[in-house]
Amino acid sequence: METIREHLAPHTWRKSSRTTDIGQCVEVALTGRAVGIRDTKDRAGGILTVTPTVWAGFVERLKTGDYDRG
């Protein structure tokens, strides 16, 4: 059985267009089954995986500024 790490092929990882040269960001891999999140500076390190629904909720809260309110 294929693992999530194997499913997240190298070409699926994306960085934000706001990424700086010092690499202080995360990369995201979107698939139909999972969303992978990893540290840009440590790509061989761990991968956090969440469901597409959880990711969509996180992104929506970022857009509305909910995380900025403490």
PDB file of N, CA, C and O in Angstrom:
ATOM      1  N   MET A   1       0.839  -1.193   0.000  1.00  0.00           N
ATOM      2  CA  MET A   1       0.000   0.000   0.000  1.00  0.00           C
ATOM      3  C   MET A   1       0.878   1.248   0.000  1.00  0.00           C
ATOM      4  O   MET A   1       1.878   1.306   0.715  1.00  0.00           O
ATOM      5  N   GLU A   2       0.519   2.210  -0.771  1.00  0.00           N
ATOM      6  CA  GLU A   2       1.272   3.450  -0.896  1.00  0.00           C
ATOM      7  C   GLU A   2       1.099   4.312   0.361  1.00  0.00           C
ATOM      8  O   GLU A   2      -0.010   4.471   0.871  1.00  0.00           O
ATOM      9  N   THR A   3       2.210   4.860   0.848  1.00  0.00           N
ATOM     10  CA  THR A   3       2.136   5.757   1.999  1.00  0.00           C
ATOM     11  C   THR A   3       1.859   7.178   1.516  1.00  0.00           C
ATOM     12  O   THR A   3       2.016   7.488   0.335  1.00  0.00           O
ATOM     13  N   ILE A   4       1.447   8.032   2.446  1.00  0.00           N
ATOM     14  CA  ILE A   4       1.202   9.439   2.103  1.00  0.00           C
ATOM     15  C   ILE A   4       2.475  10.083   1.571  1.00  0.00           C
ATOM     16  O   ILE A   4       2.423  10.831   0.595  1.00  0.00           O
ATOM     17  N   ARG A   5       3.636   9.801   2.205  1.00  0.00           N
ATOM     18  CA  ARG A   5       4.903  10.393   1.760  1.00  0.00           C
ATOM     19  C   ARG A   5       5.184  10.017   0.302  1.00  0.00           C
ATOM     20  O   ARG A   5       5.619  10.862  -0.480  1.00  0.00           O
ATOM     21  N   GLU A   6       4.941   8.767  -0.064  1.00  0.00           N
ATOM     22  CA  GLU A   6       5.156   8.333  -1.438  1.00  0.00           C
ATOM     23  C   GLU A   6       4.149   8.983  -2.383  1.00  0.00           C
ATOM     24  O   GLU A   6       4.463   9.278  -3.537  1.00  0.00           O
ATOM     25  N   HIS A   7       2.959   9.197  -1.888  1.00  0.00           N
ATOM     26  CA  HIS A   7       1.907   9.807  -2.708  1.00  0.00           C
ATOM     27  C   HIS A   7       2.220  11.275  -3.016  1.00  0.00           C
ATOM     28  O   HIS A   7       1.813  11.790  -4.057  1.00  0.00           O
ATOM     29  N   LEU A   8       2.933  11.938  -2.126  1.00  0.00           N
ATOM     30  CA  LEU A   8       3.276  13.345  -2.306  1.00  0.00           C
ATOM     31  C   LEU A   8       4.579  13.437  -3.109  1.00  0.00           C
ATOM     32  O   LEU A   8       5.648  13.698  -2.558  1.00  0.00           O
ATOM     33  N   ALA A   9       4.466  13.222  -4.392  1.00  0.00           N
ATOM     34  CA  ALA A   9       5.632  13.225  -5.274  1.00  0.00           C
ATOM     35  C   ALA A   9       6.321  14.590  -5.253  1.00  0.00           C
ATOM     36  O   ALA A   9       5.681  15.602  -4.970  1.00  0.00           O
ATOM     37  N   PRO A  10       7.609  14.622  -5.549  1.00  0.00           N
ATOM     38  CA  PRO A  10       8.363  15.881  -5.493  1.00  0.00           C
ATOM     39  C   PRO A  10       7.743  17.020  -6.302  1.00  0.00           C
ATOM     40  O   PRO A  10       7.835  18.179  -5.898  1.00  0.00           O
ATOM     41  N   HIS A  11       7.125  16.718  -7.414  1.00  0.00           N
ATOM     42  CA  HIS A  11       6.568  17.792  -8.254  1.00  0.00           C
ATOM     43  C   HIS A  11       5.273  18.383  -7.693  1.00  0.00           C
ATOM     44  O   HIS A  11       4.779  19.378  -8.224  1.00  0.00           O
ATOM     45  N   THR A  12       4.726  17.808  -6.658  1.00  0.00           N
ATOM     46  CA  THR A  12       3.475  18.332  -6.120  1.00  0.00           C
ATOM     47  C   THR A  12       3.687  19.406  -5.053  1.00  0.00           C
ATOM     48  O   THR A  12       2.734  20.086  -4.673  1.00  0.00           O
ATOM     49  N   TRP A  13       4.918  19.573  -4.565  1.00  0.00           N
ATOM     50  CA  TRP A  13       5.180  20.549  -3.502  1.00  0.00           C
ATOM     51  C   TRP A  13       5.220  21.956  -4.073  1.00  0.00           C
ATOM     52  O   TRP A  13       5.825  22.202  -5.116  1.00  0.00           O
ATOM     53  N   ARG A  14       4.556  22.886  -3.364  1.00  0.00           N
ATOM     54  CA  ARG A  14       4.524  24.290  -3.788  1.00  0.00           C
ATOM     55  C   ARG A  14       4.910  25.185  -2.627  1.00  0.00           C
ATOM     56  O   ARG A  14       4.626  24.888  -1.467  1.00  0.00           O
ATOM     57  N   LYS A  15       5.563  26.286  -2.962  1.00  0.00           N
ATOM     58  CA  LYS A  15       5.902  27.310  -1.973  1.00  0.00           C
ATOM     59  C   LYS A  15       5.063  28.554  -2.253  1.00  0.00           C
ATOM     60  O   LYS A  15       4.590  28.769  -3.369  1.00  0.00           O
ATOM     61  N   SER A  16       4.897  29.346  -1.237  1.00  0.00           N
ATOM     62  CA  SER A  16       4.190  30.607  -1.393  1.00  0.00           C
ATOM     63  C   SER A  16       4.964  31.541  -2.314  1.00  0.00           C
ATOM     64  O   SER A  16       6.194  31.512  -2.354  1.00  0.00           O
ATOM     65  N   SER A  17       4.243  32.355  -3.042  1.00  0.00           N
ATOM     66  CA  SER A  17       4.894  33.357  -3.887  1.00  0.00           C
ATOM     67  C   SER A  17       5.568  34.433  -3.039  1.00  0.00           C
ATOM     68  O   SER A  17       6.351  35.230  -3.557  1.00  0.00           O
ATOM     69  N   ARG A  18       5.270  34.461  -1.752  1.00  0.00           N
ATOM     70  CA  ARG A  18       5.870  35.441  -0.840  1.00  0.00           C
ATOM     71  C   ARG A  18       7.101  34.886  -0.115  1.00  0.00           C
ATOM     72  O   ARG A  18       7.609  35.517   0.812  1.00  0.00           O
ATOM     73  N   THR A  19       7.573  33.729  -0.524  1.00  0.00           N
ATOM     74  CA  THR A  19       8.740  33.120   0.093  1.00  0.00           C
ATOM     75  C   THR A  19       9.966  33.999  -0.114  1.00  0.00           C
ATOM     76  O   THR A  19      10.187  34.516  -1.209  1.00  0.00           O
ATOM     77  N   THR A  20      10.756  34.165   0.928  1.00  0.00           N
ATOM     78  CA  THR A  20      11.980  34.958   0.830  1.00  0.00           C
ATOM     79  C   THR A  20      13.170  34.058   0.551  1.00  0.00           C
ATOM     80  O   THR A  20      13.053  32.834   0.591  1.00  0.00           O
ATOM     81  N   ASP A  21      14.305  34.657   0.271  1.00  0.00           N
ATOM     82  CA  ASP A  21      15.523  33.899  -0.003  1.00  0.00           C
ATOM     83  C   ASP A  21      16.043  33.162   1.227  1.00  0.00           C
ATOM     84  O   ASP A  21      16.831  32.226   1.093  1.00  0.00           O
ATOM     85  N   ILE A  22      15.619  33.565   2.414  1.00  0.00           N
ATOM     86  CA  ILE A  22      16.108  32.889   3.624  1.00  0.00           C
ATOM     87  C   ILE A  22      15.259  31.680   3.982  1.00  0.00           C
ATOM     88  O   ILE A  22      15.525  31.011   4.980  1.00  0.00           O
ATOM     89  N   GLY A  23      14.248  31.393   3.184  1.00  0.00           N
ATOM     90  CA  GLY A  23      13.494  30.153   3.300  1.00  0.00           C
ATOM     91  C   GLY A  23      12.687  29.991   4.566  1.00  0.00           C
ATOM     92  O   GLY A  23      12.574  28.879   5.080  1.00  0.00           O
ATOM     93  N   GLN A  24      12.128  31.054   5.079  1.00  0.00           N
ATOM     94  CA  GLN A  24      11.305  30.936   6.281  1.00  0.00           C
ATOM     95  C   GLN A  24       9.851  30.740   5.904  1.00  0.00           C
ATOM     96  O   GLN A  24       9.014  31.623   6.092  1.00  0.00           O
ATOM     97  N   CYS A  25       9.570  29.569   5.371  1.00  0.00           N
ATOM     98  CA  CYS A  25       8.194  29.277   5.010  1.00  0.00           C
ATOM     99  C   CYS A  25       7.996  27.766   4.993  1.00  0.00           C
ATOM    100  O   CYS A  25       8.908  26.991   5.282  1.00  0.00           O
ATOM    101  N   VAL A  26       6.817  27.391   4.658  1.00  0.00           N
ATOM    102  CA  VAL A  26       6.499  25.982   4.517  1.00  0.00           C
ATOM    103  C   VAL A  26       6.117  25.716   3.069  1.00  0.00           C
ATOM    104  O   VAL A  26       5.787  26.631   2.315  1.00  0.00           O
ATOM    105  N   GLU A  27       6.169  24.453   2.703  1.00  0.00           N
ATOM    106  CA  GLU A  27       5.724  24.020   1.389  1.00  0.00           C
ATOM    107  C   GLU A  27       4.492  23.152   1.581  1.00  0.00           C
ATOM    108  O   GLU A  27       4.343  22.481   2.602  1.00  0.00           O
ATOM    109  N   VAL A  28       3.620  23.171   0.597  1.00  0.00           N
ATOM    110  CA  VAL A  28       2.365  22.439   0.686  1.00  0.00           C
ATOM    111  C   VAL A  28       2.215  21.556  -0.547  1.00  0.00           C
ATOM    112  O   VAL A  28       2.511  21.975  -1.666  1.00  0.00           O
ATOM    113  N   ALA A  29       1.757  20.340  -0.328  1.00  0.00           N
ATOM    114  CA  ALA A  29       1.438  19.424  -1.430  1.00  0.00           C
ATOM    115  C   ALA A  29      -0.043  19.082  -1.310  1.00  0.00           C
ATOM    116  O   ALA A  29      -0.482  18.525  -0.303  1.00  0.00           O
ATOM    117  N   LEU A  30      -0.797  19.414  -2.329  1.00  0.00           N
ATOM    118  CA  LEU A  30      -2.235  19.178  -2.333  1.00  0.00           C
ATOM    119  C   LEU A  30      -2.551  17.950  -3.172  1.00  0.00           C
ATOM    120  O   LEU A  30      -2.168  17.871  -4.339  1.00  0.00           O
ATOM    121  N   THR A  31      -3.239  17.006  -2.582  1.00  0.00           N
ATOM    122  CA  THR A  31      -3.705  15.833  -3.315  1.00  0.00           C
ATOM    123  C   THR A  31      -5.185  15.658  -2.994  1.00  0.00           C
ATOM    124  O   THR A  31      -5.729  16.381  -2.159  1.00  0.00           O
ATOM    125  N   GLY A  32      -5.819  14.731  -3.631  1.00  0.00           N
ATOM    126  CA  GLY A  32      -7.222  14.477  -3.345  1.00  0.00           C
ATOM    127  C   GLY A  32      -7.455  13.845  -1.987  1.00  0.00           C
ATOM    128  O   GLY A  32      -8.532  13.990  -1.409  1.00  0.00           O
ATOM    129  N   ARG A  33      -6.454  13.146  -1.471  1.00  0.00           N
ATOM    130  CA  ARG A  33      -6.604  12.421  -0.208  1.00  0.00           C
ATOM    131  C   ARG A  33      -6.041  13.154   1.001  1.00  0.00           C
ATOM    132  O   ARG A  33      -6.524  12.966   2.117  1.00  0.00           O
ATOM    133  N   ALA A  34      -5.027  13.988   0.792  1.00  0.00           N
ATOM    134  CA  ALA A  34      -4.361  14.620   1.923  1.00  0.00           C
ATOM    135  C   ALA A  34      -3.663  15.888   1.473  1.00  0.00           C
ATOM    136  O   ALA A  34      -3.433  16.113   0.284  1.00  0.00           O
ATOM    137  N   VAL A  35      -3.332  16.708   2.460  1.00  0.00           N
ATOM    138  CA  VAL A  35      -2.513  17.885   2.235  1.00  0.00           C
ATOM    139  C   VAL A  35      -1.266  17.696   3.085  1.00  0.00           C
ATOM    140  O   VAL A  35      -1.350  17.508   4.299  1.00  0.00           O
ATOM    141  N   GLY A  36      -0.106  17.746   2.433  1.00  0.00           N
ATOM    142  CA  GLY A  36       1.155  17.623   3.137  1.00  0.00           C
ATOM    143  C   GLY A  36       1.753  18.993   3.377  1.00  0.00           C
ATOM    144  O   GLY A  36       1.668  19.875   2.522  1.00  0.00           O
ATOM    145  N   ILE A  37       2.362  19.175   4.548  1.00  0.00           N
ATOM    146  CA  ILE A  37       2.970  20.448   4.918  1.00  0.00           C
ATOM    147  C   ILE A  37       4.358  20.137   5.453  1.00  0.00           C
ATOM    148  O   ILE A  37       4.507  19.290   6.334  1.00  0.00           O
ATOM    149  N   ARG A  38       5.388  20.821   4.922  1.00  0.00           N
ATOM    150  CA  ARG A  38       6.752  20.581   5.386  1.00  0.00           C
ATOM    151  C   ARG A  38       7.532  21.877   5.432  1.00  0.00           C
ATOM    152  O   ARG A  38       7.168  22.864   4.792  1.00  0.00           O
ATOM    153  N   ASP A  39       8.611  21.862   6.197  1.00  0.00           N
ATOM    154  CA  ASP A  39       9.503  23.006   6.350  1.00  0.00           C
ATOM    155  C   ASP A  39      10.375  23.121   5.103  1.00  0.00           C
ATOM    156  O   ASP A  39      11.003  22.146   4.690  1.00  0.00           O
ATOM    157  N   THR A  40      10.416  24.292   4.512  1.00  0.00           N
ATOM    158  CA  THR A  40      11.221  24.505   3.316  1.00  0.00           C
ATOM    159  C   THR A  40      12.700  24.233   3.571  1.00  0.00           C
ATOM    160  O   THR A  40      13.392  23.700   2.703  1.00  0.00           O
ATOM    161  N   LYS A  41      13.187  24.594   4.756  1.00  0.00           N
ATOM    162  CA  LYS A  41      14.609  24.424   5.063  1.00  0.00           C
ATOM    163  C   LYS A  41      14.964  22.981   5.391  1.00  0.00           C
ATOM    164  O   LYS A  41      16.142  22.626   5.363  1.00  0.00           O
ATOM    165  N   ASP A  42      13.982  22.137   5.701  1.00  0.00           N
ATOM    166  CA  ASP A  42      14.245  20.758   6.096  1.00  0.00           C
ATOM    167  C   ASP A  42      13.294  19.819   5.350  1.00  0.00           C
ATOM    168  O   ASP A  42      12.442  19.168   5.956  1.00  0.00           O
ATOM    169  N   ARG A  43      13.450  19.763   4.064  1.00  0.00           N
ATOM    170  CA  ARG A  43      12.531  18.980   3.224  1.00  0.00           C
ATOM    171  C   ARG A  43      12.578  17.490   3.525  1.00  0.00           C
ATOM    172  O   ARG A  43      11.602  16.780   3.283  1.00  0.00           O
ATOM    173  N   ALA A  44      13.696  17.007   4.048  1.00  0.00           N
ATOM    174  CA  ALA A  44      13.804  15.589   4.382  1.00  0.00           C
ATOM    175  C   ALA A  44      13.221  15.283   5.758  1.00  0.00           C
ATOM    176  O   ALA A  44      13.114  14.119   6.144  1.00  0.00           O
ATOM    177  N   GLY A  45      12.850  16.307   6.484  1.00  0.00           N
ATOM    178  CA  GLY A  45      12.284  16.133   7.819  1.00  0.00           C
ATOM    179  C   GLY A  45      10.853  15.639   7.760  1.00  0.00           C
ATOM    180  O   GLY A  45      10.412  15.113   6.738  1.00  0.00           O
ATOM    181  N   GLY A  46      10.148  15.803   8.822  1.00  0.00           N
ATOM    182  CA  GLY A  46       8.784  15.319   8.914  1.00  0.00           C
ATOM    183  C   GLY A  46       7.802  16.071   8.046  1.00  0.00           C
ATOM    184  O   GLY A  46       8.023  17.218   7.658  1.00  0.00           O
ATOM    185  N   ILE A  47       6.721  15.395   7.758  1.00  0.00           N
ATOM    186  CA  ILE A  47       5.633  15.984   6.985  1.00  0.00           C
ATOM    187  C   ILE A  47       4.369  15.916   7.828  1.00  0.00           C
ATOM    188  O   ILE A  47       3.970  14.846   8.287  1.00  0.00           O
ATOM    189  N   LEU A  48       3.757  17.052   8.022  1.00  0.00           N
ATOM    190  CA  LEU A  48       2.457  17.118   8.684  1.00  0.00           C
ATOM    191  C   LEU A  48       1.409  16.883   7.612  1.00  0.00           C
ATOM    192  O   LEU A  48       1.452  17.522   6.561  1.00  0.00           O
ATOM    193  N   THR A  49       0.476  15.985   7.853  1.00  0.00           N
ATOM    194  CA  THR A  49      -0.595  15.760   6.884  1.00  0.00           C
ATOM    195  C   THR A  49      -1.943  16.027   7.534  1.00  0.00           C
ATOM    196  O   THR A  49      -2.179  15.673   8.689  1.00  0.00           O
ATOM    197  N   VAL A  50      -2.809  16.653   6.774  1.00  0.00           N
ATOM    198  CA  VAL A  50      -4.170  16.940   7.221  1.00  0.00           C
ATOM    199  C   VAL A  50      -5.111  16.619   6.067  1.00  0.00           C
ATOM    200  O   VAL A  50      -4.675  16.438   4.930  1.00  0.00           O
ATOM    201  N   THR A  51      -6.385  16.552   6.364  1.00  0.00           N
ATOM    202  CA  THR A  51      -7.370  16.313   5.310  1.00  0.00           C
ATOM    203  C   THR A  51      -7.582  17.595   4.498  1.00  0.00           C
ATOM    204  O   THR A  51      -7.328  18.690   5.000  1.00  0.00           O
ATOM    205  N   PRO A  52      -8.036  17.473   3.276  1.00  0.00           N
ATOM    206  CA  PRO A  52      -8.336  18.674   2.492  1.00  0.00           C
ATOM    207  C   PRO A  52      -9.350  19.591   3.189  1.00  0.00           C
ATOM    208  O   PRO A  52      -9.274  20.811   3.038  1.00  0.00           O
ATOM    209  N   THR A  53     -10.281  19.033   3.937  1.00  0.00           N
ATOM    210  CA  THR A  53     -11.279  19.844   4.649  1.00  0.00           C
ATOM    211  C   THR A  53     -10.622  20.666   5.754  1.00  0.00           C
ATOM    212  O   THR A  53     -10.927  21.847   5.922  1.00  0.00           O
ATOM    213  N   VAL A  54      -9.727  20.042   6.498  1.00  0.00           N
ATOM    214  CA  VAL A  54      -9.014  20.767   7.562  1.00  0.00           C
ATOM    215  C   VAL A  54      -8.170  21.874   6.950  1.00  0.00           C
ATOM    216  O   VAL A  54      -8.149  22.990   7.470  1.00  0.00           O
ATOM    217  N   TRP A  55      -7.475  21.588   5.856  1.00  0.00           N
ATOM    218  CA  TRP A  55      -6.645  22.593   5.194  1.00  0.00           C
ATOM    219  C   TRP A  55      -7.494  23.776   4.717  1.00  0.00           C
ATOM    220  O   TRP A  55      -7.110  24.932   4.895  1.00  0.00           O
ATOM    221  N   ALA A  56      -8.633  23.485   4.118  1.00  0.00           N
ATOM    222  CA  ALA A  56      -9.514  24.557   3.631  1.00  0.00           C
ATOM    223  C   ALA A  56      -9.975  25.448   4.784  1.00  0.00           C
ATOM    224  O   ALA A  56     -10.047  26.669   4.640  1.00  0.00           O
ATOM    225  N   GLY A  57     -10.286  24.840   5.923  1.00  0.00           N
ATOM    226  CA  GLY A  57     -10.676  25.623   7.091  1.00  0.00           C
ATOM    227  C   GLY A  57      -9.540  26.497   7.597  1.00  0.00           C
ATOM    228  O   GLY A  57      -9.765  27.645   7.979  1.00  0.00           O
ATOM    229  N   PHE A  58      -8.319  25.964   7.602  1.00  0.00           N
ATOM    230  CA  PHE A  58      -7.145  26.722   8.023  1.00  0.00           C
ATOM    231  C   PHE A  58      -6.925  27.923   7.102  1.00  0.00           C
ATOM    232  O   PHE A  58      -6.717  29.041   7.574  1.00  0.00           O
ATOM    233  N   VAL A  59      -6.973  27.694   5.799  1.00  0.00           N
ATOM    234  CA  VAL A  59      -6.771  28.772   4.837  1.00  0.00           C
ATOM    235  C   VAL A  59      -7.855  29.838   4.982  1.00  0.00           C
ATOM    236  O   VAL A  59      -7.567  31.032   4.904  1.00  0.00           O
ATOM    237  N   GLU A  60      -9.078  29.417   5.189  1.00  0.00           N
ATOM    238  CA  GLU A  60     -10.175  30.383   5.367  1.00  0.00           C
ATOM    239  C   GLU A  60      -9.942  31.246   6.602  1.00  0.00           C
ATOM    240  O   GLU A  60     -10.170  32.455   6.567  1.00  0.00           O
ATOM    241  N   ARG A  61      -9.492  30.634   7.686  1.00  0.00           N
ATOM    242  CA  ARG A  61      -9.214  31.407   8.899  1.00  0.00           C
ATOM    243  C   ARG A  61      -8.056  32.371   8.697  1.00  0.00           C
ATOM    244  O   ARG A  61      -8.050  33.455   9.279  1.00  0.00           O
ATOM    245  N   LEU A  62      -7.078  31.998   7.887  1.00  0.00           N
ATOM    246  CA  LEU A  62      -5.992  32.924   7.563  1.00  0.00           C
ATOM    247  C   LEU A  62      -6.527  34.134   6.804  1.00  0.00           C
ATOM    248  O   LEU A  62      -6.150  35.272   7.081  1.00  0.00           O
ATOM    249  N   LYS A  63      -7.402  33.873   5.852  1.00  0.00           N
ATOM    250  CA  LYS A  63      -7.966  34.956   5.049  1.00  0.00           C
ATOM    251  C   LYS A  63      -8.778  35.923   5.886  1.00  0.00           C
ATOM    252  O   LYS A  63      -8.753  37.128   5.638  1.00  0.00           O
ATOM    253  N   THR A  64      -9.498  35.416   6.872  1.00  0.00           N
ATOM    254  CA  THR A  64     -10.349  36.286   7.690  1.00  0.00           C
ATOM    255  C   THR A  64      -9.605  36.931   8.843  1.00  0.00           C
ATOM    256  O   THR A  64     -10.149  37.798   9.527  1.00  0.00           O
ATOM    257  N   GLY A  65      -8.355  36.514   9.069  1.00  0.00           N
ATOM    258  CA  GLY A  65      -7.568  37.105  10.130  1.00  0.00           C
ATOM    259  C   GLY A  65      -7.836  36.516  11.505  1.00  0.00           C
ATOM    260  O   GLY A  65      -7.394  37.082  12.505  1.00  0.00           O
ATOM    261  N   ASP A  66      -8.541  35.405  11.586  1.00  0.00           N
ATOM    262  CA  ASP A  66      -8.861  34.803  12.870  1.00  0.00           C
ATOM    263  C   ASP A  66      -7.622  34.472  13.687  1.00  0.00           C
ATOM    264  O   ASP A  66      -7.662  34.577  14.913  1.00  0.00           O
ATOM    265  N   TYR A  67      -6.531  34.080  13.061  1.00  0.00           N
ATOM    266  CA  TYR A  67      -5.317  33.717  13.795  1.00  0.00           C
ATOM    267  C   TYR A  67      -4.564  34.940  14.295  1.00  0.00           C
ATOM    268  O   TYR A  67      -3.708  34.822  15.172  1.00  0.00           O
ATOM    269  N   ASP A  68      -4.870  36.108  13.753  1.00  0.00           N
ATOM    270  CA  ASP A  68      -4.209  37.339  14.178  1.00  0.00           C
ATOM    271  C   ASP A  68      -4.807  37.914  15.452  1.00  0.00           C
ATOM    272  O   ASP A  68      -4.270  38.870  16.012  1.00  0.00           O
ATOM    273  N   ARG A  69      -5.890  37.355  15.908  1.00  0.00           N
ATOM    274  CA  ARG A  69      -6.596  37.916  17.051  1.00  0.00           C
ATOM    275  C   ARG A  69      -6.214  37.258  18.360  1.00  0.00           C
ATOM    276  O   ARG A  69      -6.820  37.543  19.393  1.00  0.00           O
ATOM    277  N   GLY A  70      -5.223  36.388  18.337  1.00  0.00           N
ATOM    278  CA  GLY A  70      -4.741  35.755  19.564  1.00  0.00           C
ATOM    279  C   GLY A  70      -5.639  34.696  20.017  1.00  0.00           C
ATOM    280  O   GLY A  70      -5.379  34.061  21.039  1.00  0.00           O
TER     281      GLY A  70
END
